[in-house]
Amino acid sequence: MFRRLFGQERTTEEAPGNNRYGIDENSRYCPQCGDEYRAEIETCSACSIPLISGSEKLANLKQQEPDSASDFTEISVADELVSIQAGKLGYLKPLQHLLRADYIPSILAGDNTSKG
C-alpha cells in the first residue's frame, strides 16, 4: 500500500508471485504442509523439516501438471453437464478458450430443433 501511495508500485514483471500458482520465488516453502516462510528461514516450525525455495516449489508444481490440456479436459459419460451460455458460435468459441486455459472441459452444442 505504501508503494502505491508514494508512486513506487512494482510493475507486473517485478511483482513477487507473478505466476498462476501465487508462488513467490524469493520465499521458502515447506514441502509437507505448504507453509510459506521468509527467505532466511531454513526449517518449517510446524513440521521440523528443511524448507525448499519458491523456485523449487514452482518447478514441482509445473512438473505435476498434465502434459497437455486435452488430457485434463476430457469429458466422460459420468460427468454432469451444465449449460452456462447460449448464443452464436462466434461468441461462444472465445468463452470455450477461456475455460480451456484453466483446464475446465467444455462442449459447444448446437440447437437440435429445426425451423420451418
C-alpha positions as CSV (number, residue, x, y, z in Angstrom):
1,M,0.0,0.0,0.0
2,F,2.8,2.4,0.8
3,R,4.5,1.8,-2.5
4,R,1.2,2.7,-4.3
5,L,0.9,5.9,-2.2
6,F,4.4,7.0,-3.0
7,G,4.4,6.0,-6.6
8,Q,6.8,3.1,-6.1
9,E,4.5,0.3,-7.0
10,R,6.2,-2.7,-8.7
11,T,5.4,-3.4,-12.3
12,T,3.7,-6.7,-13.2
13,E,7.0,-8.3,-14.1
14,E,8.6,-7.3,-10.8
15,A,5.8,-8.4,-8.6
16,P,6.6,-11.4,-6.4
17,G,4.5,-14.5,-7.1
18,N,3.8,-13.4,-10.6
19,N,2.6,-16.8,-11.7
20,R,-0.7,-18.6,-11.7
21,Y,0.2,-20.5,-8.6
22,G,0.9,-17.5,-6.4
23,I,4.3,-18.8,-5.5
24,D,6.9,-16.2,-4.6
25,E,10.2,-17.5,-5.9
26,N,12.1,-15.5,-3.3
27,S,10.3,-17.2,-0.4
28,R,10.8,-20.6,1.1
29,Y,8.1,-23.3,1.5
30,C,7.6,-26.4,3.5
31,P,7.3,-29.4,1.1
32,Q,5.0,-31.2,3.6
33,C,2.5,-28.6,4.9
34,G,3.0,-25.9,2.2
35,D,3.5,-23.1,4.7
36,E,5.4,-20.0,3.3
37,Y,8.5,-18.5,5.1
38,R,10.9,-15.7,4.6
39,A,14.0,-16.5,2.6
40,E,16.3,-16.7,5.6
41,I,14.3,-19.3,7.4
42,E,15.5,-22.9,6.8
43,T,13.2,-25.2,8.8
44,C,9.5,-25.5,9.0
45,S,8.3,-24.6,12.5
46,A,5.3,-27.0,12.3
47,C,6.9,-30.0,10.6
48,S,10.6,-29.6,11.6
49,I,11.8,-30.4,8.1
50,P,14.1,-28.4,5.7
51,L,12.3,-25.9,3.5
52,I,12.6,-25.6,-0.3
53,S,12.9,-22.5,-2.3
54,G,10.0,-20.9,-4.1
55,S,11.7,-21.8,-7.4
56,E,11.8,-25.5,-6.4
57,K,8.2,-25.4,-5.4
58,L,7.1,-23.8,-8.6
59,A,9.1,-26.3,-10.6
60,N,7.5,-29.2,-8.7
61,L,4.0,-27.8,-9.4
62,K,4.7,-27.3,-13.1
63,Q,6.0,-30.9,-13.3
64,Q,2.8,-32.2,-11.8
65,E,0.7,-30.5,-14.5
66,P,-0.8,-32.6,-17.2
67,D,1.3,-32.7,-20.4
68,S,-1.5,-31.2,-22.5
69,A,-4.8,-29.5,-21.8
70,S,-6.6,-32.2,-23.7
71,D,-5.5,-34.9,-21.1
72,F,-7.2,-32.9,-18.4
73,T,-10.3,-31.7,-20.3
74,E,-11.7,-35.0,-21.3
75,I,-15.5,-35.2,-20.6
76,S,-16.8,-38.6,-19.6
77,V,-20.3,-40.1,-19.7
78,A,-20.4,-39.8,-15.9
79,D,-19.7,-36.0,-15.8
80,E,-22.6,-33.7,-15.1
81,L,-23.1,-31.1,-17.9
82,V,-24.3,-27.7,-17.1
83,S,-25.4,-25.1,-19.7
84,I,-23.7,-21.8,-19.0
85,Q,-24.3,-19.8,-22.1
86,A,-26.4,-19.8,-25.2
87,G,-25.6,-17.8,-28.3
88,K,-23.9,-17.8,-31.7
89,L,-20.9,-20.0,-32.2
90,G,-18.6,-17.0,-32.9
91,Y,-19.4,-15.6,-29.4
92,L,-19.1,-18.9,-27.6
93,K,-15.7,-20.0,-29.0
94,P,-13.7,-17.4,-27.0
95,L,-15.5,-18.5,-23.8
96,Q,-14.5,-22.0,-24.5
97,H,-10.9,-21.0,-24.9
98,L,-11.0,-19.2,-21.5
99,L,-12.3,-22.3,-19.9
100,R,-9.7,-24.5,-21.6
101,A,-6.9,-22.2,-20.3
102,D,-8.0,-23.1,-16.8
103,Y,-8.3,-26.8,-17.6
104,I,-12.1,-26.7,-17.5
105,P,-13.7,-29.0,-20.0
106,S,-16.5,-27.7,-22.2
107,I,-18.7,-28.7,-25.1
108,L,-20.3,-26.4,-27.7
109,A,-23.6,-27.9,-28.9
110,G,-26.0,-26.6,-31.5
111,D,-29.7,-26.4,-31.1
112,N,-31.4,-29.6,-32.4
113,T,-34.7,-28.0,-33.2
114,S,-35.4,-27.4,-36.8
115,K,-37.0,-24.3,-38.1
116,G,-39.8,-24.3,-40.6
